[in-house]
Amino acid sequence: MSGTLALSSLIASLDRASLDALVRSRRVAVPASVNDSLDLASELLKPESISQALTLLPRNQLTRLAQAADSEGAGAPKSIQIDDPVDDDAARQLRARGLLGAGNAELPEVTAALEALLALRGLSAAALLEGPSHASPRADVEAADTSSWFASALTSTGQAAWLLRELGRAPAKLNRNGDVASAWLRTVEDRLAIPHAGELVILLRAADLAHASDGLCTSNGEDWLGASHDDRWIALATAAVELMPSELRGLLTRATVGSPLRPVVEHFPEQFPLVTDSTLTAIDRAAGLWERIGLTVSGSFSEPGIAVLRGELGLDSRPRPLGFPEHAPGIYIQPDLSVIVPGPLGATEEEALAALALPEQLGVASTLRISEATLSDAFHRGFDGSEIRKLLENLALTGIPQPVDYLITTLSERAGSIVVSPFLGEQWRSRIEFARPELRSTVLVDRRLAHLQLHEPEPEALDPLDAFTVAAPVLYSRLRADHVLAALLDARYPARGADGLVAAKDGRERTVSPKASAPTVATDASERRGSAAEALVERVLESASDGPTDTSRLITLAIRDRTRLSVSVEIRGEARTFAIVPVSLAGGRMRALDETAGVERTLPLEAITEITQLN
């Protein structure tokens, strides 16, 4: 027997909100193949979809299913009797997940999958009925001191900001599973002094600050970088809460400020007996992230953490500041090129400093370092020496030390000493002009630039301007100017493009200016999945609104499974209802056995107004 008809009847009765919740709570392998309630029922009764749903059921709901399985086995669909309010609530939840049919009819496919999972885990229905073997976590434990939560919060938001800028500079490399490649993570962790950066990449994606497809900063991410530290943290904390499996979040209704998280995590397998290792791993990962960003401190909930968990703290519902330290008035630049940041900076000051230095330690107070490499990057992005000095003078409380000033002067003299421009000639597509002959000689022998095919053309092939300009030695390349410029910049040469030329990089364009706009990327996989689910819901609702258009399919299914049906027909204005077992379907007519009357009936499909599966 099959439970498809019973589940299809339930699905057809759902409103938009309930149907949307059902689709998002279950695994639908091929959403595009679902056109009506019958298609969706068939998808939800596939073994992999049922198993995925069963592993996330709490003990009381598993018990409701196991009671029926233990008493009658996996036979024809039957109704589960509701004896008390607890069971009634469990049945409602099971219907909402598509694990019971209309009228609380048991679905044989679900019963069979439950029995298989229980056997695999060495459990039985009796074991579920016995209840948990350990007591629930106590709610009256002494509250821990979590007042230091802001240190973790500021550190994590600062690290996330640096990581988000780095994703814009060098998009994340992904492996075949879509996860960020470990080699890319190690490079970023060393460059930015951020341990376990992969955790924050996951958080940035979850908060819709970075695209899942390649890690590039989203428009929300750009806004986030310009937001206050309070709003930054709320966005991250909200996303971190959503990363925790909802089943465990449901057990935290009694959590209070200072109460511990770990006992609830340890008690989780008792409440969810069929939980998988992947869910337990997701719980541990989310718990570690909660600790990292200050939702918990040493395993106990902070006051803002409880507020976020209860949905009381959001960007539109924050009643007061979170209590972060005031913005630091400026920074201290040391003669050894290190930078001391005594407290959090405003978004504008933070962005300016990030353009000129790299972090060595991030926290409430941070240490960064200015170097030749960081200043060279600033020059490559289009800053000049006067702009860099102005930025540092606005930030520094003690002025610019002489070693830093000297470095800026030296790099200013070198910056732009190579100018790349397009060249329309018979052999060459790019012209590279050098301010100093020795720099041209260095570029010619640099093996990193061998692919540019740089040449010193014969005098007669030179541009007339070059032939008479001894002070400006040139080279030519057969490659496009934007590719030549990109290669020189990647090799750390002080190059710039003539007349606004931009450098090609990894199939995108990188503008050589202080304010480069973030490129547009394809829609994320999560957004595509959401769109597929919405389209599925629309098709099923539209099918239901068209009336009983699936009559022949329902009858064919009933014939295959020898299912008893209650069929209502209206012939010549007279309405009647029959309890039948369909036998065949042909020529627009159904032949069926009426067991009550002991006769065979033939009913035209066009006269059928309602079909209900009987127990």
C-alpha positions, 0 to 999 in steps of 0.5 A: 500500500502507498500513502501517496493519496493520503499525503496528496490530500493533505497537501492540497488542503494547505494554505500558502504559508503552510505549504511553503513551510512544508517544502522548505522543511523537507528534501525535494530532490527534483523541484522542477518535476513537481507540478501538483500535490500528487507530484509533491507527495511522491517526492516527499515519500521517497526514502531519502526525503523521509529519512532526512525528516525522521532524523530531525524529529524530537522524541515525542513525535517519533513516539507518535509514529512508533506507536502506530508502527508497533501496534499494526505494522506498515499496512494500509494508511490508518488514522492515529488516535489523539488521546491528549493535548501533547499527542495532538500537538505532536500530530500537528507537527507531523502533518506540518512535516508531511509525515502524516496524511489527511485525517492523521492517516499513517503513511506506510512509507514513513512507518517502514523508514522509521522501523529501518532507522530504529533497527539501524540504531539498535532502538525500538518503539518500546525504547522511545516510549520509555523516555530519556535516560537522563534528566533535562538540564537544570534551569536554576544553575548559578549565572556566570559572569559574561560581562566581557562578551564585548571583547570577543564581539569586537574582535570577531567583527574586526576580523570579519571586516578585514576578511570581507575586504580581503575577499574583494581583493582576492576572491576565495578559491573554492574546492569541488564541494563549494567550500573555501579551499584550505590553501586560500584560507592559510594564505589569508590567515597568515596575511591578516593574522586571523586564526580559523578564518574559515569559520568567519567565511561561513558566517559572512556567507550566512549573513549575506555579506559575501557571495557563496559562489566566489566569496565576493562582497555583496551590496549588503557587505558594502553597507555593513562595512560602513555601519556602526560596530553595534549594527555590524555585530547584530548582523553577524550574531543573527546569522550565527543564531540561524546557523545553529540547527533549529531543533537545538534552538527550540530547546533553549526557551529557558536559557537566561543570561549566564546560563550554560549552553553545553548541558543543552547540547549534551542533552540533545541526543536524548531528545532527538534519538535519531539525530545524525553525526552531521547534525551534531557536527553542525551544532558543535560548529555553531556553538564554537561560533557563538563563543567566538562572537560573544553570544556566549562567554566561556560557554554561558549566554551573554545578555546580548546573546540572549536578546538575539536568541529571543529575537529581541535584538535586531537592526530595527529593534535595538533599544539602546547601544550594546555597550561597546567602548567609545571610538578611539580618537586616533592611532599611534604610528611607531618609528618601527612602522608598527601602528597601535590602535587603542580602541575601535575606530569609526568606519571611515577611519578604519577603511582609511587605515586598512588601505595602508597597513595590515594587521598583526593582532586584532582585538579591542585594541589592535596592532597593525604594520605599515610596510613597503608592500602595503604602501605599494598596494596603495599606490597601485590602487591609485593613491599618490604620496600626498593622499597617503600623507593626508590619510595618516596625518588625519589618523595619527595622534603623534604625527608621521615618524621619519621612517614612514615619511621616508618610505612614502617619499621613496615609493612616490618617486618610483610610483608610476615610473612605468606607464602602459598604454594601448598601441595600434601597430602592425606587430604590437598592441601595447606600449610600455614607457619607463622613467628609468632605463635600468627599470626597463632592463630589469623588466626585460630579464624578469622571468615572471614577465616572459609571457608578455613577449616584451621586445625592443623593436628596430628603430625604423619600427618605432613610433616617431615620438619614441625615436626622438625621446631618449629620456623615455625608453620603451618596450612593446608587447603583442598582448593587450595593454590591460593584460600587460598592466595586470602582469606588471602590478602582480609582479610588484612593479610601479606601473600605471595605465595611461588615460584611465586604463584598467588592469585585467584580472581573472576575467574581471576588470580592476580599476586602478583608483582608490574606490573600486566598485565591487563586480556583479556576480551570479546569484548564489546557490542558496538564492537559486534553491529559494527561487525553486522552492517558491516556484514549486509552491506556486505550481502546487497552489495553482493546481489545487485552485484548478479543482480536481484535475488529478482524478485519473492519476489518483484513480490509477494510483489507487488501482495500483495499490488496491486502495479503498476510496470514498468517491462522491459523484453528481449525475443528473443533479443527484449527488451520491457517495460510494465506498469502492475499490477501483479495478480499471480505468478506460475511456473516461470511466472507472470500473470499481468494486462496491464492497458494501453493496456487493456490486461492480460500478462504472462511474464517469470521471467527469461526474466525480466531485471528490475523492478521499482515501479510506482507512 
